[in-house]
Amino acid sequence: MAGKVAAALAGAKSSGRRRRRHHSAIAEINMTPFIDVMLVLLIVFMVTAPLLTAGVPLDLPQTGAKALNVEKQPVTISIDENGKVFLMDKPVEDAALLDTLKAIAANGPDERIYVRGAKQVGYGRVAQIMSTITAAGYKRVALVTEPEPATRN
């Protein structure tokens, strides 16, 4: 094998001609900028998606707990300052809340449900809604709060 390579090199040198390579235009699409843009868009959507999960504006209490990673839009119950209840973004009467939650729970009662209550709502009202949620069959109920602002010393 090495002899063939050496003979080929010797033959190329002895011919006395220089071989010139012709560079032609590359007809391929450069994918690097496309991939860079797609990765930037992926990061932007990953950051903004959790911010779009809640639709009812509330003044939530603040705690030191960190934000949870949510993969899909969770079932959310919001209670505004007046005690009015919203399932996702739609207002729901107390009488219809249990039946609506049971219908949703038929798809997956082990799913986590989030309760968002405004600061001004009484503890009794939040407890009443949470008892309705557990009566509908949900076992994983979580309260949503806002993170405390960072204090500078």
C-alpha positions as a printed NumPy array, in Angstrom:
array([[  0.   ,   0.   ,   0.   ],
       [  2.787,   2.405,   0.926],
       [  4.545,   1.554,  -2.315],
       [  1.547,   2.611,  -4.381],
       [  1.334,   5.942,  -2.589],
       [  5.041,   6.589,  -3.053],
       [  4.81 ,   5.67 ,  -6.768],
       [  1.859,   7.986,  -7.252],
       [  3.714,  10.849,  -5.58 ],
       [  6.83 ,  10.188,  -7.639],
       [  4.779,  10.101, -10.833],
       [  3.164,  13.421,  -9.979],
       [  6.555,  15.062,  -9.404],
       [  8.113,  13.671, -12.542],
       [  5.382,  14.853, -14.863],
       [  6.627,  18.405, -14.572],
       [  3.149,  19.824, -14.76 ],
       [  1.506,  21.685, -11.988],
       [ -1.978,  20.729, -11.253],
       [ -4.207,  23.667, -10.53 ],
       [ -7.291,  23.147,  -8.455],
       [-10.365,  24.977,  -9.54 ],
       [-12.51 ,  26.12 ,  -6.644],
       [-16.136,  26.243,  -7.55 ],
       [-18.948,  27.881,  -5.613],
       [-20.468,  25.788,  -2.861],
       [-24.14 ,  25.256,  -3.553],
       [-25.09 ,  24.282,   0.001],
       [-27.114,  26.355,   2.44 ],
       [-25.18 ,  27.482,   5.504],
       [-27.302,  26.231,   8.419],
       [-25.323,  27.845,  11.245],
       [-27.159,  31.225,  11.294],
       [-30.495,  29.438,  11.045],
       [-29.669,  27.21 ,  14.013],
       [-28.452,  30.215,  16.036],
       [-31.715,  32.071,  15.448],
       [-33.771,  29.006,  16.358],
       [-31.868,  28.546,  19.634],
       [-32.411,  32.188,  20.557],
       [-36.136,  31.852,  19.823],
       [-36.292,  28.675,  21.896],
       [-34.747,  30.463,  24.878],
       [-37.11 ,  33.439,  24.478],
       [-40.164,  31.173,  24.417],
       [-38.921,  29.151,  27.376],
       [-38.581,  32.339,  29.426],
       [-41.894,  33.92 ,  28.398],
       [-44.131,  30.819,  28.474],
       [-44.441,  30.617,  32.278],
       [-45.419,  34.287,  32.369],
       [-48.454,  33.617,  30.164],
       [-50.074,  30.963,  32.397],
       [-52.108,  33.317,  34.61 ],
       [-54.704,  35.605,  33.096],
       [-56.626,  37.173,  36.002],
       [-54.682,  40.1  ,  37.489],
       [-54.359,  39.681,  41.262],
       [-52.299,  41.227,  44.009],
       [-50.747,  37.984,  45.289],
       [-49.059,  37.658,  48.671],
       [-45.261,  37.562,  48.601],
       [-43.121,  34.72 ,  49.97 ],
       [-39.531,  33.538,  49.75 ],
       [-40.431,  30.428,  47.698],
       [-38.891,  29.988,  44.265],
       [-40.895,  29.636,  41.04 ],
       [-41.881,  26.153,  39.845],
       [-41.036,  24.772,  36.414],
       [-44.327,  24.177,  34.626],
       [-44.302,  22.154,  31.398],
       [-47.918,  22.658,  30.349],
       [-50.612,  25.128,  31.291],
       [-51.882,  24.08 ,  34.711],
       [-55.434,  24.137,  36.012],
       [-55.655,  27.435,  37.882],
       [-58.352,  28.795,  40.177],
       [-58.119,  32.506,  40.963],
       [-59.966,  34.386,  43.702],
       [-60.056,  38.157,  43.26 ],
       [-60.338,  40.856,  45.933],
       [-64.15 ,  40.593,  45.968],
       [-64.114,  36.808,  46.457],
       [-65.168,  36.072,  42.874],
       [-63.811,  32.764,  41.528],
       [-62.203,  32.237,  38.107],
       [-61.407,  28.825,  36.623],
       [-58.473,  29.454,  34.293],
       [-59.577,  32.893,  32.952],
       [-63.361,  32.394,  33.027],
       [-65.586,  33.432,  35.937],
       [-67.359,  30.532,  37.666],
       [-70.172,  30.552,  40.209],
       [-69.615,  28.613,  43.44 ],
       [-72.48 ,  26.216,  42.651],
       [-71.008,  25.283,  39.255],
       [-67.39 ,  25.047,  40.46 ],
       [-67.673,  21.529,  41.901],
       [-69.289,  20.058,  38.761],
       [-66.792,  21.805,  36.482],
       [-63.838,  20.554,  38.524],
       [-65.238,  17.005,  38.556],
       [-65.484,  17.093,  34.762],
       [-61.876,  18.232,  34.504],
       [-60.765,  15.737,  37.186],
       [-62.185,  12.862,  35.121],
       [-59.245,  13.407,  32.747],
       [-56.635,  13.281,  35.511],
       [-57.424,  13.801,  39.215],
       [-53.729,  13.403,  40.094],
       [-52.955,  16.593,  38.22 ],
       [-51.786,  19.532,  40.324],
       [-54.235,  22.429,  40.613],
       [-53.064,  25.929,  41.515],
       [-55.03 ,  28.345,  43.709],
       [-54.283,  32.041,  43.322],
       [-55.861,  34.23 ,  45.985],
       [-55.517,  37.994,  46.275],
       [-54.02 ,  39.392,  49.49 ],
       [-57.31 ,  40.963,  50.522],
       [-59.311,  37.711,  50.314],
       [-60.116,  36.221,  53.693],
       [-58.621,  32.912,  54.779],
       [-62.105,  31.413,  55.102],
       [-62.912,  32.094,  51.436],
       [-59.68 ,  30.449,  50.271],
       [-60.308,  27.465,  52.566],
       [-63.854,  27.147,  51.188],
       [-62.583,  26.999,  47.589],
       [-59.837,  24.531,  48.556],
       [-62.419,  22.233,  50.17 ],
       [-64.44 ,  22.351,  46.935],
       [-61.301,  21.4  ,  45.01 ],
       [-60.593,  18.404,  47.246],
       [-64.281,  17.381,  47.055],
       [-63.903,  17.286,  43.268],
       [-61.174,  14.652,  43.662],
       [-57.982,  16.656,  43.406],
       [-55.257,  15.542,  45.793],
       [-52.483,  17.934,  44.756],
       [-53.451,  21.532,  45.536],
       [-50.844,  24.305,  45.538],
       [-51.083,  27.952,  46.545],
       [-49.499,  30.506,  44.204],
       [-47.589,  33.489,  45.609],
       [-45.221,  36.123,  44.274],
       [-41.542,  36.05 ,  45.247],
       [-40.434,  38.585,  47.821],
       [-38.5  ,  41.513,  46.437],
       [-34.777,  41.322,  47.079],
       [-33.722,  43.58 ,  49.931],
       [-30.389,  45.366,  49.908],
       [-28.407,  45.688,  53.105]])
